[in-house]
Amino acid sequence: MVQKIDMRSTLLSLTILLVGVLIWHAATHVPDTGPTGVELSQAEMDTLLGKNMLPEDIEYYAAQGVEFAQLEQIASLNLSRSMIEAAGGIQALGISAPDENSAPAPGSLFPSPTQIGKELWATIADPFYVAGTNDMGFGIQMGYSLLRVLIGYSLSAAVAIPLGFLIGMSPMFYKALDPFIQVLKPISPLAWMPIALFTIGDSELSSIFVIFICSLWPMLTNTAFGVANVRSDWVNVARTHELSTTKTALTVILPAAAPTIITGMRISIGIAWLVIVAAEMLVGGTGIGYVVWNEWNGLRLDRMIVAILLIGVVGMLLDAAFARLQRAVAYAE
Amino acid sequence: MTHFKDPFNPNIDVWNECGEASESPADPYAGLSKEDADALKLRAKQSLNAEVGMARALESSVMQGLFKTDISRRAFLRSAGVTGALAAVSTVFPLTSLQAMAEEAMKNLEKTKLTLGFVPITCATPIIGGHALGFYQRYGLDVDIVKTAGWAVSRDKCLNGEYDGSHLLFPMPMAMSLGIGSIAQPWKVVSNVNTNGQAIVLANKHRDNQDPKNWKGFKFAVPFEYSMHNLLLRNYVADAGLDPDRDIQIRVVPPPEMVANLRSENVDGYLAPDPFCQRAVYDQVGFIHKLTLDLWKQHPCCVFGLSEKFITENPNTTMALTTSILEATASAETSEGRVAFAESMAPANYLNQPVEILKQILTGVFPDGQGNIKNVPDRISFMPLPTQTMGTWVLSQLRRWNYIDADTDYATLAEELVMTTTTRERMRAMMAADPNLTFSDAEQDVYAPVDIQGREFAPAAAQQFIDSQPFSRTVG
């Protein structure tokens, strides 16, 4: 029975994907016809020749599909063919004022699935190239991002979990710190960034700080909640055994609260991964967030979407790792 | 490296390529006294050292200034002898001290590994192309250029000391020095990396509405508050009778987002740097309404800035770095240079843009998005000398719109912030050292009044000028 459901769900997933891609393909497909030649009348030819345009150039331009009006302009500006070539070629100059009938310009449409597929393959095939400070393979950039996340997140866990314990075990602390947590928790990473840049004065440390501050809250609140809600009979048993507070915390409360703490850590890693992309988009330099910004800055939507897909995959893997950890500490009452 | 032609060798032609003077013998040292031949051989050996090359080029231009032709130079050397001539010429012209200066600077670079910031726009052509085409290496500098996501981050990284120098907007070093919009830290405008190079772009639906008088309610985007873009746009609409603070909305938007916003009609237009003006045409979402050079010919735009601290701590590195940037700027101005720079900047490491857009911008042959092809060779221009007039105009306009909140002595302040004299000296020395380098702006009067949108602006009368302008926020 379970197997049957699994098979059906897989089938449904694939169908949804296929239908989605087909619709996407139909919406973005532009048939590649190449330039369509333009026929010039004798009168038009004579006009151009009268403006000292060379006959072979006229033929070449017309074959490239440049309209007469533009040829006339080129002739009256005294632009030689070599000047046109220096300016990037006749095709690029042939872009006229758009009207309803004009074909979409290259790059002005949402990329088609084939384009994305091509870029995705190119990216995966060569993940570790270095073509300069501002252009490295996605493997290297992903490494930068993961490293920042790892540092910021570890620091965050090192602060949040002990602090969460303290808050969870002491109602007085809980009440005292609660207002601060409530105010700081909803602040966006994008708001922290400029403040961090200004005060820390180092963009690398600022990125790490922003990850730290944003992944702090879920771990802190979850740990506190888990510790505070450990079944009181267990704590009472520990008391009757005259265990010290530290021993109680480590042998009774920690294992009991572990699933809740890990849940907090799982939420935090997701947030850290969200934050790093935003932080790197803002600061630039290195990392997968910078890649997204760089491709967007060049208005290369296809490569930007590839970067986004990869961010999604890595985020999913991080989440899956914590899901395993969650299963490892789960217990049945 | 080409074979070194010693201007002190009487046997060879140095300047004329056509060999109009008498034949050069196969052995360049034929018929010379041993002492002279040894002196020349030593000089040839030294010249293989790149550090000496600069000084040798300088000598060559001095000799050319003295003798004009190879014929008279060779005649003089034959009669005076090489060692004698060396001594004689150095009394006329302190060659040795100049050589020593250049060589010392190259020898004693305080810092060779440098990090410069740039924002990916064509204004930074000399800084980017300088890296791609190897201008920095010539002066023994190992420069890393880092792409920066926006002007605010650029500013922060400059103030943090993460960048040794940076591509900045002309008003930024002034704002940074005065501490408006940031903590105060003295920065200098070293040279212009470009002039012109901006445009006003409007969404396609406004093709029949190109009179700024009718733009009430328009939403415009500019890349940064302390920018020429903002100041020029405000000036433009104010002259048309619109109050830029009340009748239109000016938003600060990163340039790549401008194209997307124009497509979705969130903004009606923008005054932005290229490539994002031509990009709007390429993507068929907007058209070029006006190039900013039609508002002010050779207006400043972006600069290369260094902090005062860097300049005082690293005088030799500053000299080498400025020289390489100036050289790249001069090279970008030439017509061959324009194509080479455009091609070098297209990869993802630099501008990450289609090469034909960059070529259209740099050569000035472009479609304007209204069905016309234009030919404007100085659409973007590379005139490195920052003038006091430019500095004064910017400062006084910052005052006009109340970014600076007290009337100041603009002229004196501009003197302090813009390194006109230093840059000009550098340019002259470079022209003396390399006859191929021409800086057409090196000899202009830096206090000359300029014509901005049909009104004459004289730096001496800056305060009266802004007081007489419409919508001035200087009063009250």
Contacts between the chains, C-beta under 8 A, distances in Angstrom:
chain1	res1	chain2	res2	distance
A	69	B	371	7.0
A	70	B	371	7.9
A	70	B	373	6.0
A	73	B	372	6.3
A	73	B	373	4.6
A	74	B	373	6.0
A	77	B	365	7.9
A	77	B	373	6.6
A	77	B	374	7.9
A	77	B	375	4.4
A	78	B	375	7.9
A	79	B	365	6.2
A	79	B	373	7.7
A	79	B	375	6.2
A	83	B	363	7.2
A	83	B	365	6.1
A	84	B	365	6.9
A	86	B	335	7.7
A	86	B	338	7.5
A	86	B	339	4.9
A	86	B	359	6.5
A	86	B	363	5.2
A	86	B	365	7.5
A	87	B	356	7.7
A	87	B	359	5.2
A	87	B	360	5.2
A	87	B	363	4.4
A	87	B	364	7.9
A	87	B	365	3.7
A	87	B	366	7.0
A	88	B	342	7.9
A	88	B	355	6.5
A	88	B	356	3.0
A	88	B	357	7.2
A	88	B	358	7.7
A	88	B	359	3.7
A	88	B	360	5.4
A	88	B	363	8.0
A	89	B	356	6.1
A	91	B	356	7.9
A	92	B	282	7.6
A	92	B	356	3.8
A	92	B	357	7.5
A	92	B	359	8.0
A	92	B	360	6.6
A	92	B	367	7.7
A	93	B	360	7.4
A	93	B	365	7.0
A	93	B	366	7.3
A	93	B	367	5.4
A	93	B	373	5.6
A	94	B	367	7.6
A	95	B	281	6.5
A	95	B	282	6.6
A	95	B	284	7.0
A	95	B	367	4.9
A	95	B	369	7.6
A	96	B	367	7.2
A	96	B	371	5.0
A	97	B	204	7.8
A	97	B	207	7.2
A	97	B	287	6.9
A	97	B	369	6.2
A	97	B	370	5.2
A	97	B	371	4.0
A	98	B	204	6.3
A	98	B	284	4.1
A	98	B	369	7.9
A	102	B	284	7.3
A	104	B	284	7.2
A	105	B	282	6.1
A	105	B	283	5.7
A	105	B	284	4.6
A	106	B	354	7.9
A	107	B	282	7.1
A	107	B	283	6.3
A	107	B	354	7.2
A	108	B	282	7.6
A	108	B	283	4.0
A	108	B	284	5.5
A	108	B	285	7.0
A	131	B	347	6.9
A	131	B	348	7.1
A	131	B	349	5.3
A	132	B	347	7.7
A	132	B	349	3.5
A	132	B	350	7.8
A	133	B	144	5.3
A	133	B	145	6.7
A	133	B	146	5.9
A	133	B	147	7.6
A	133	B	349	7.1
A	134	B	145	7.7
A	134	B	146	6.9
A	134	B	147	4.2
A	134	B	348	7.4
A	134	B	349	4.8
A	134	B	350	7.1
A	135	B	347	6.7
A	135	B	348	4.4
A	135	B	349	3.6
A	194	B	152	7.3
A	194	B	156	7.7
A	197	B	153	7.2
A	197	B	156	4.6
A	197	B	160	7.5
A	198	B	156	6.7
A	201	B	159	7.7
A	201	B	160	4.3
A	201	B	161	7.7
A	202	B	160	6.1
A	202	B	162	6.9
A	203	B	153	7.5
A	203	B	156	7.5
A	203	B	157	6.2
A	203	B	160	7.3
A	203	B	162	6.3
A	281	B	149	6.8
A	282	B	149	6.1
A	282	B	150	7.9
A	282	B	153	6.8
A	283	B	149	6.4
A	283	B	153	5.9
A	284	B	146	7.6
A	284	B	147	5.9
A	284	B	148	5.3
A	284	B	149	3.7
A	284	B	153	6.7
A	285	B	146	5.9
A	285	B	147	7.4
A	285	B	148	7.8
A	290	B	149	7.7
A	293	B	149	5.7
A	294	B	147	6.8
A	294	B	348	6.8
A	294	B	352	6.0
A	295	B	348	8.0
A	295	B	352	7.2
A	296	B	256	5.8
A	297	B	120	5.7
A	297	B	149	7.9
A	297	B	255	7.9
A	297	B	256	4.4
A	297	B	352	6.4
A	298	B	120	7.8
A	298	B	256	7.7
A	298	B	348	7.0
A	298	B	351	7.1
A	298	B	352	3.2
A	298	B	353	5.5
A	299	B	256	6.3
A	299	B	259	6.3
A	299	B	279	6.5
A	299	B	283	7.2
A	299	B	353	7.9
A	300	B	352	6.7
